[in-house]
Amino acid sequence: MRYGEADRILDLYTRDAGLVSAIAKGIRRTRSRFGARLEPLSCVDFVAYHGRTLDTVTQAEVLRSFHGIREDLARFEAAAGMVGNVRALSGGDEADRRVFNLLYNGLDTLEERDSGFGSIEAAFGLKLSVLAGYAPQLEDCLSCEVSLDEAAEPLYFAPKIGGMLCQDCRTVTGDAFPMPPGTLEWLRTLIEHPIRESLSEKNELGEGVLRVVRAHVLAHAPGNAFARARIVSSRRPA
């Protein structure tokens, strides 16, 4: 975020302090000493000192620039979705190195692959949900508890209650929407396999799967009062 005439406020997800905000003074000037060392999505080693309201970055060294992501719109859009998920589900100051490692591996996979960027974003969102304790229910209908493997398609996803409903129970909540055939198996595959192995580069992820993941993350973000109330009473272990 631009600040003043030449400064910028940065959000940095750190291994040891979670998500922090810091100001980089003079970064927007042509001869800034930071140069390209604080570009979006870069992995950096930085030094900052505490201020009254904001920390101030004094040194920065690039460890991995992820330049290839910033130069490709499709990759950048997927990365933006991943960063948005981190802000939604891990936006506090509680450090979690698993989240840091997941984000790094997700960006690394985005830069290496030539296709399937939506699958990487979806896999990231699902895995982050599990780490945050908001794993979606993908085994039984949340209302009648019938096995989803035995239920007729289309199945319905209900973001507010965090899982699937069968056709007979789809009206239990007003936000349930139908999923294309095969979506359930794709979701399970994305959760069970590492991001690098979740899908081959020749497979394209259906928009239905990405819609499910985005709706789930949005519904369970801490800022959503309804989701927060339900999660407190039925939080699943990661």
Secondary structure, DSSP 8 states (H G I E B T S, - for coil): -EETTTEEEEEEEETTTEEEEEEETTTTSTT-SSTTTT-TT-EEEEEEE--SSSEEEEEEEEEE--HHHHT-HHHHHHHHHHHHHHHHHS-SS---HHHHHHHHHHHHHHHH-SS-HHHHHHHHHHHHHHHTT---B-SB-TTT--BTTTS-SS-EEEGGGTEEE-GGGTTSSTT-EE--TTHHHHHHHHHHS-GGGSS-TT----HHHHHHHHHHHHHHSTT-HHHHHHHHHH----
